[in-house]
Amino acid sequence: MEAVILILGLLVVAFMALGVYATVKVVGAARRGVDRTITQARRTVEDTTLRAKSYGQPGVGGELAQLRLSLRTSMRATQEALRAGAAEDASLAESLGLFDRLSVHGHELDAELKALEREPDKATVTSRLPGLKERTARITGSADSLRWAARDRARNFADDELSALNAQIDVEAGALRHWTTVTEEPMADRDAGQGPRRAQEAPEEWSAEPDAPGAITARDPRQRATYPWQKTARRETSN
């Protein structure tokens, strides 16, 4: 009895632990989904703000906003392209690792540009703009190179697959059309070979059969066969 109670207690504890684990997983997944949604919403708002500043705010502030917008757009597009390609092409894993290292420099530059937007000393910011533009161009150039290389690789694979598919379809189409040569040509050859034979067989078809019996005619008595036991007929003499 005590063993049964112990087993039931262990089962209750196991079910409670399993329920707690499932609850934690569900809450964690929901929290990650909410965080992801908040991050995307914040990113969208920030990009919209940067776009508005780059077009509507003249001077240093507008140039900094344009640099941040171009940097963020290039890095996000490259990240999406590499992650989508890595799911189908395992060789892009190394490229994705290189992009992660590049993203560190991109985040540092974005944070620096964001801090300079609130910098009151506009003259110092203006003096640093050439170096900031060069860094932005180097990072975005590397990101664009990775992105276009991944796209070219995917397109080349698609072209090779399409070429192979076209070749298979051409072979199949040729096999489907092969019935015209297989059926019509032998029929023509057979008709051509049977033509002279039919011409030769035509007279035999209308002639008398070789095995047919001849007409019945009366036998000549003089040619009647004689046998040894038969007597020779005497000639009659006149007295």
Backbone torsions as a table, in degrees:
resi	resn	phi	psi	omega
1	MET	NA	-41.7	178.7
2	GLU	-65.0	-34.8	178.8
3	ALA	-65.5	-39.7	179.1
4	VAL	-64.4	-43.0	178.6
5	ILE	-63.2	-39.0	179.3
6	LEU	-65.1	-42.1	179.7
7	ILE	-64.9	-42.8	178.6
8	LEU	-63.2	-40.3	178.0
9	GLY	-63.1	-41.9	177.6
10	LEU	-63.7	-39.1	178.1
11	LEU	-64.4	-41.9	178.7
12	VAL	-62.5	-44.3	179.2
13	VAL	-63.3	-40.3	179.7
14	ALA	-64.0	-43.7	179.0
15	PHE	-65.4	-36.7	178.1
16	MET	-66.9	-41.3	178.5
17	ALA	-64.8	-40.9	177.9
18	LEU	-64.2	-40.3	177.8
19	GLY	-64.0	-40.4	177.9
20	VAL	-64.6	-41.9	179.9
21	TYR	-63.2	-44.3	179.2
22	ALA	-64.0	-39.0	178.6
23	THR	-64.2	-41.9	179.0
24	VAL	-63.6	-41.4	179.3
25	LYS	-64.5	-43.2	-179.7
26	VAL	-65.0	-43.5	179.1
27	VAL	-64.4	-40.9	178.3
28	GLY	-63.1	-43.4	178.5
29	ALA	-63.7	-42.1	178.0
30	ALA	-63.5	-40.3	179.6
31	ARG	-65.5	-41.8	178.2
32	ARG	-64.0	-39.0	177.3
33	GLY	-63.5	-40.8	178.3
34	VAL	-66.6	-42.7	178.5
35	ASP	-62.2	-40.5	179.2
36	ARG	-64.9	-41.2	178.7
37	THR	-64.4	-42.5	178.9
38	ILE	-64.3	-41.1	179.3
39	THR	-63.3	-44.3	178.8
40	GLN	-64.4	-39.7	178.6
41	ALA	-65.7	-42.3	178.0
42	ARG	-64.1	-39.2	179.5
43	ARG	-65.0	-42.3	179.8
44	THR	-63.2	-43.7	178.8
45	VAL	-62.9	-42.3	-178.6
46	GLU	-67.1	-40.8	177.5
47	ASP	-64.0	-40.3	178.2
48	THR	-63.3	-40.3	178.4
49	THR	-64.7	-43.7	178.7
50	LEU	-63.0	-39.8	179.3
51	ARG	-64.6	-39.3	178.4
52	ALA	-67.1	-40.2	178.8
53	LYS	-66.5	-39.7	-177.0
54	SER	-66.2	-28.6	-179.6
55	TYR	-96.4	-31.2	-173.0
56	GLY	-105.1	-15.4	-177.3
57	GLN	-107.1	114.0	179.6
58	PRO	-79.3	165.5	174.6
59	GLY	89.5	-155.1	-174.8
60	VAL	-66.6	-39.7	-178.6
61	GLY	-61.1	-40.8	178.0
62	GLY	-66.7	-38.3	179.1
63	GLU	-68.2	-40.3	177.0
64	LEU	-63.9	-41.8	178.2
65	ALA	-63.2	-38.3	179.1
66	GLN	-67.4	-38.4	177.1
67	LEU	-63.6	-45.4	179.4
68	ARG	-63.6	-40.4	-178.6
69	LEU	-65.5	-44.6	178.6
70	SER	-65.4	-38.4	179.1
71	LEU	-65.1	-48.6	-177.4
72	ARG	-66.2	-39.6	-179.5
73	THR	-64.8	-45.0	-179.0
74	SER	-65.9	-44.4	-177.9
75	MET	-66.6	-40.1	-179.4
76	ARG	-67.1	-42.4	179.7
77	ALA	-64.1	-40.0	179.1
78	THR	-67.3	-40.5	179.3
79	GLN	-62.3	-44.7	179.8
80	GLU	-64.9	-41.8	-179.0
81	ALA	-65.3	-42.5	-178.4
82	LEU	-70.2	-40.0	179.5
83	ARG	-67.0	-39.5	178.1
84	ALA	-67.6	-38.3	179.1
85	GLY	-73.7	-33.2	-179.5
86	ALA	-66.3	-25.2	178.3
87	ALA	-68.0	-24.2	-179.7
88	GLU	-110.0	-25.5	-177.3
89	ASP	-125.0	108.8	-176.6
90	ALA	-67.6	-21.0	-178.9
91	SER	-69.6	-14.0	178.4
92	LEU	-81.6	-1.9	178.9
93	ALA	-62.5	-39.6	177.8
94	GLU	-66.0	-39.6	177.1
95	SER	-64.1	-36.9	178.0
96	LEU	-66.8	-36.1	175.7
97	GLY	-65.0	-40.5	176.4
98	LEU	-64.0	-37.6	178.8
99	PHE	-67.1	-36.3	177.0
100	ASP	-61.5	-40.0	176.6
101	ARG	-67.3	-37.5	176.7
102	LEU	-67.7	-32.2	-179.8
103	SER	-64.2	-30.3	177.4
104	VAL	-60.5	-46.4	178.5
105	HIS	-67.6	-34.5	178.6
106	GLY	-66.2	-42.1	178.4
107	HIS	-65.9	-38.9	177.7
108	GLU	-62.8	-44.1	179.6
109	LEU	-66.4	-40.0	179.5
110	ASP	-64.0	-41.1	178.0
111	ALA	-65.0	-38.5	178.8
112	GLU	-66.6	-42.3	178.5
113	LEU	-64.9	-38.7	178.7
114	LYS	-64.6	-38.0	178.1
115	ALA	-68.9	-35.6	-179.3
116	LEU	-71.7	-20.0	177.2
117	GLU	-65.5	-29.2	179.8
118	ARG	-97.5	5.4	-179.5
119	GLU	-73.7	124.7	-179.9
120	PRO	-74.7	-23.5	-178.5
121	ASP	-83.9	88.8	-176.8
122	LYS	-70.0	-26.8	179.4
123	ALA	-66.7	-42.3	178.3
124	THR	-65.9	-39.5	178.8
125	VAL	-64.1	-39.1	179.6
126	THR	-64.7	-37.5	179.3
127	SER	-68.6	-25.3	-179.9
128	ARG	-91.8	-5.9	-177.2
129	LEU	-60.4	-43.1	179.3
130	PRO	-58.4	-42.7	178.4
131	GLY	-66.7	-37.6	178.2
132	LEU	-66.8	-39.5	177.8
133	LYS	-64.7	-38.6	179.4
134	GLU	-65.6	-43.9	177.9
135	ARG	-62.7	-41.7	178.6
136	THR	-63.1	-40.9	-179.9
137	ALA	-66.5	-37.9	179.1
138	ARG	-66.6	-43.3	-178.9
139	ILE	-69.3	-47.4	-179.9
140	THR	-66.4	-33.0	177.0
141	GLY	-64.5	-42.2	177.3
142	SER	-66.1	-41.7	179.0
143	ALA	-64.3	-43.1	178.6
144	ASP	-64.0	-37.1	179.0
145	SER	-63.4	-44.1	177.3
146	LEU	-63.6	-42.1	-177.4
147	ARG	-65.0	-47.1	-178.3
148	TRP	-70.8	-31.6	175.6
149	ALA	-64.5	-42.0	177.8
150	ALA	-64.5	-39.5	178.9
151	ARG	-68.0	-40.4	177.7
152	ASP	-64.6	-37.7	178.6
153	ARG	-64.2	-45.2	178.5
154	ALA	-64.0	-38.0	-179.8
155	ARG	-69.3	-38.0	178.0
156	ASN	-64.4	-41.6	176.9
157	PHE	-62.3	-40.6	179.0
158	ALA	-66.0	-38.4	178.5
159	ASP	-66.4	-41.4	178.2
160	ASP	-63.6	-42.2	178.9
161	GLU	-65.4	-37.9	178.5
162	LEU	-67.4	-39.1	178.1
163	SER	-63.7	-44.2	177.4
164	ALA	-62.5	-40.0	178.8
165	LEU	-65.1	-40.8	177.7
166	ASN	-62.7	-40.2	178.3
167	ALA	-64.0	-42.9	178.2
168	GLN	-63.8	-39.0	179.3
169	ILE	-67.0	-38.6	177.4
170	ASP	-63.1	-41.4	178.1
171	VAL	-64.0	-43.5	-179.7
172	GLU	-65.6	-39.9	178.2
173	ALA	-64.6	-39.5	176.0
174	GLY	-64.0	-38.4	177.6
175	ALA	-66.7	-35.8	178.7
176	LEU	-69.0	-33.0	179.1
177	ARG	-82.7	-6.7	-175.8
178	HIS	-69.9	-15.5	-178.8
179	TRP	-65.3	-26.9	179.9
180	THR	-66.7	-36.7	179.0
181	THR	-81.8	-27.6	-177.6
182	VAL	-76.3	-37.5	-173.5
183	THR	-96.5	-39.2	-173.7
184	GLU	-77.4	-41.9	-177.1
185	GLU	-65.5	-45.5	176.3
186	PRO	-62.5	-33.5	177.5
187	MET	-64.7	-42.0	179.0
188	ALA	-65.4	-42.6	178.2
189	ASP	-63.4	-37.6	-179.2
190	ARG	-69.0	-39.7	178.1
191	ASP	-66.2	-39.5	179.6
192	ALA	-66.1	-35.2	-179.8
193	GLY	-75.5	-28.5	-178.1
194	GLN	-86.8	-11.6	-179.2
195	GLY	-61.5	-57.0	178.9
196	PRO	-61.5	-36.2	-179.4
197	ARG	-63.7	-40.8	178.2
198	ARG	-66.5	-33.8	177.7
199	ALA	-66.8	-34.3	179.0
200	GLN	-75.8	-32.7	-177.4
201	GLU	-80.5	-14.7	-177.0
202	ALA	-62.0	-47.0	178.7
203	PRO	-62.4	-36.3	-178.9
204	GLU	-67.4	-30.0	-178.4
205	GLU	-67.3	-33.8	-176.8
206	TRP	-99.9	-3.3	178.7
207	SER	-86.1	169.9	178.9
208	ALA	-67.0	146.6	179.3
209	GLU	-70.1	137.3	-177.6
210	PRO	-66.4	-27.4	-178.2
211	ASP	-93.6	3.9	-178.0
212	ALA	-72.6	139.9	-179.5
213	PRO	-69.3	146.6	-179.7
214	GLY	-74.2	174.7	-179.8
215	ALA	-71.2	143.6	-179.2
216	ILE	-80.2	122.0	179.6
217	THR	-126.3	155.3	179.8
218	ALA	-72.0	141.4	-179.2
219	ARG	-82.3	148.3	176.7
220	ASP	-75.2	125.1	179.9
221	PRO	-61.4	-28.1	-178.4
222	ARG	-72.0	-21.2	-180.0
223	GLN	-98.4	15.5	179.9
224	ARG	-69.4	140.2	-177.8
225	ALA	-73.9	142.2	178.2
226	THR	-110.7	152.5	-178.7
227	TYR	-122.7	157.8	-174.8
228	PRO	-62.8	-31.8	-176.2
229	TRP	-81.8	-7.5	177.7
230	GLN	-83.5	142.3	177.8
231	LYS	-84.5	150.0	-179.9
232	THR	-83.4	131.5	-179.1
233	ALA	-67.7	132.2	178.5
234	ARG	-77.7	148.9	174.9
235	ARG	-83.4	140.3	178.9
236	GLU	-84.7	133.5	178.6
237	THR	-113.5	148.5	179.4
238	SER	-96.2	137.7	-180.0
239	ASN	-77.9	NA	NA
